[in-house]
């Protein structure tokens, strides 16, 4: 229907009201324009190409860029393990079955018509380095032939040759891992997990919203808006990704953040609109009140999240830049849709937004009412604020204590995914038999003569250094990539432990300087998974404090401007730090110490993903503004009306409980879904974010914030205004417009 002329189109109104007014008067154009934006973003993103590639910081990134500057692609290396299924029951040199399996494997690989090249056998004197030091395992090495457009077909031929050999030797373990097989496993797992998260998050979120609204139409609107925001963001990310690198993790982050904030922003807006209509307001008056209050809160919250995440750009690290861009895009689109498409949809639907009511649930009140439970908790706190507040602080500090022992390290491909994946299990077994084999360090050599023999003496010296050093593996190989030479050097350790880091230092600081001391004109740099992790941690340690400072100062400024109460702003920041610290501690207990391994199906590698703490910090500081702004707004308004400080706290916590609880449940549910994904980094992110939101919405909201505000008393808010009866406040905890501006927005106090 076409909305009637109303106050939305009259006079000077806040921007959110004017935008909502235009959207309501041009509802079909607004909705059509939004759908067109989503479709164009998806189509353009799909046609944008592969995008810029992510590089590690420091020396590792420099080596990666040298390789990418070459005219040809770096070849893909694969390894095939040959050993007895009971590994310690047979030595390779003494077991005819193992030797025959290796011969057949080599023959099958060479029979692929050139798909496998540089096949290295563990048989014979020239292949002694292909036998493990304990003598129980043999390793067949190979290169998957190019060019790039034929690599996939050649890789399939290699897999077929390996499978043929396995079928002929069922009593021998033949397991393949390497560049392509592990990367394929990672990509397949990520695609399956993302599809599963999409399929699971939608019905789960819809069920929660059905409970909140009691009507299918009202519950479906936030879900549709969130989904379209995520689709548009992923499409635009495909375009932006051609200039700012974004790896596969960013897509999962966009889905995670987009569904959470998209639904929450719509929830705030829609819940207020239904409340206004339940109070007897006309559809257009309800829209104006919602735009003035919820619309404004959504814009402030969204801008805060985007500015907080922008702090990641300070790191200058590609993976953080990609995450920042993806998050800014999806949050910005969620805000845009909430203040334009949502009012347009509501103006078209009118009271039909409550259509398709759910039995029993559909009869519930649409207005948010005071929560008896949270009001009772708040009353208990304000009676004993020091005792209750101190108990909550002690609890959160106890939860945060394990974070003091946090060890930052990336899991690598063989530790990120479960061993139930065949290539991952093969990679772990190769790592155990031939340390560093699945993910060796890559020494990139460039300069005049790098590929014409000038580096031969250095490579020979490096082999001698490896033979004399337990830190370096002896399976050293070389291959040319354009005008650069790449030397693969296995490193001792698991790939994530201190042994591997020390081995990297040995290679960089000792072995390579000795090997290349007489090769003037040649330069080299070390990359690979271990080197990348080390360089990432080094870069992050120097820049992370600046990101933390940026976010803290930003939060202080936003809260001070919002409430004109610096003390309240400082208290809010302190409470956020406590809840985030507690979430860090739970992540350390669950993942670094392995407490959640049995429940979530992973093997702890003894560390926490390097990017997780900083990313959690900036996101959670932005998201927590939602709850704090709504609750503090309600408390402040009641206090300004004339309530005592204690009564204002009880009323503010109790009346805002409905919308805060609903929003928190949605966020926790969406974040918790990521704990079910295959990658351990996604599990960490999901558990950490869900735990932080749960702590913020329960312990902080119910105990710490009421205790702190009660102890501060009237000093929290400064001078009480002279007016005895200020503008009303909705039960969602949002400020309504003053009567002087719009008498139509007056809302009876429930």
Buried (B, 14 or more C-beta within 10 A) or exposed (E): EEBEEBBBBEEEBBEBBBBBBBBBBBBEEBBEBBEEBBBEBBEEBEEBEEBBEBBBBBBBBBBBBBBEEBEBBBBBBBBBBBBBEEBEEBBBBEBEEBBBBBBBBBEBBBEBEEBBBEBBBBBEEEBEBBBBEEEBBBBBBBBBBBEEEEBEEBBEBBBEBBEBBBEBBEEBBBBBBBBBBBEBBBEBBBEEBBEBBBEBBBEBBBEBBBBBBBBBBBBBBBBBBBBBBBBBBBBBBBBBBEEBBBBBBBBBBBBBBBBBBBBBBBBBBBBBBBBBBBBEBBBBBBBBBBBBBBBBBBBBBBBBBBBBBBBBBBBEBBBBBBBBBBBBBBBBBBBBBBBBBBBBBBBBBBEEBBEBBBEEBBEBEBBBBBBEEBBEBBBBBBEEBEEBBEBBBEBBEEBBBBBEEBBBBBBBBBBBBBBEBEBBBBBBBBBBBBBBBBBBBBBBBBBEBBBEEBBEEBBEBBBEBBEEBEBBBBBBBBBBBBBBBBBBBBBBBBBBBEBBBBBBEBBBEBBBEEBBEEBEEBBBBBBBBBBBBBBBBEBBEEBBEEBBEBBBEBBBEBBBEBBEBEBBBBBBBEBBBBBBBBBBBBBBBBBBBBBBBEEBBBEBBBBBBBBBBBBBBBBBBBBBBBBBBBBBBBBBBBBBBBBEBBBBBBBBBBBBBBBBBBBBBBBBBBBBBBBBBBBBBBBBBBBBBBBBBBBBBBBBBBBBBBBBBBBBBEEBBEEEEEEEEBBBBBBBBBBBBBBEBBEBBBBEEB
